[in-house]
């Protein structure tokens, strides 16, 4: 449903803006292979399965502090939240802002079933 996707995209943009303090990338996106990710804090959604799970493990191996968000409470993640639920998203954002003063990157790998 296009309306649900538009609302989802707007909420994700708001989450990124609130967490990073900005809502867009400035300048060209750097080649990740050339980036030094050691000591960077990276938030990854969708981290309890699929691409998000693989990315969180690989990025953590590069020396990054990885904050993982996943929906499945039976799988390891820093935080569990259902990002398809607006109340859950808002609670997550409030928790992130309270507990983390510096997040360098957000990788939004959570999916939505429509």
BELGI-V882553 format. One record per backbone hydrogen bond with DSSP energy under -0.5 kcal/mol. CO is the residue of the C=O (numbers start at 1). NH is the residue of the N-H. E is the energy in kcal/mol with one decimal. If there is no record, write none. Layout:
BEGIN
co: <CO/CO>
nh: <NH/NH>
e: <E/E>
END
This chain:
BEGIN
co: <1/2/3/4/5/6/7/8/9/10/11/12/13/14/15/16/16/17/25/28/30/31/32/35/37/40/40/41/41/42/43/44/45/46/46/49/49/50/51/52/53/54/55/56/57/58/59/59/60/63/64/65/65/66/67/68/69/69/70/71/72/79/81/82/84/85/86/87/88/89/90/91/92/93/94/95/96/102/105/106/107/107>
nh: <5/6/7/8/9/10/11/12/13/14/15/16/17/18/19/20/22/21/27/30/32/34/35/37/40/42/65/104/105/67/107/69/109/49/53/52/53/54/55/56/57/58/59/60/61/62/62/64/63/39/66/42/67/68/44/79/46/47/81/73/75/70/83/85/86/89/90/91/92/93/94/95/96/97/98/99/100/104/43/108/45/109>
e: <-1.8/-2.4/-2.2/-2.3/-2.8/-2.2/-2.2/-2.5/-2.4/-2.1/-2.5/-2.7/-2.5/-2.8/-2.6/-3.0/-0.6/-1.9/-0.5/-0.5/-0.5/-1.9/-1.2/-0.9/-2.0/-0.6/-2.8/-2.0/-1.6/-2.7/-3.2/-2.4/-0.7/-1.0/-0.5/-0.7/-0.9/-1.8/-3.0/-2.2/-1.7/-2.4/-2.9/-1.8/-1.8/-0.7/-0.7/-1.5/-1.8/-2.3/-0.8/-2.5/-0.5/-0.6/-2.8/-2.4/-0.6/-2.6/-1.8/-0.7/-1.8/-2.0/-1.0/-1.9/-0.6/-2.4/-2.4/-2.3/-2.2/-2.5/-2.4/-2.2/-3.0/-2.7/-1.7/-2.2/-2.1/-0.5/-2.7/-0.6/-2.3/-1.1>
END
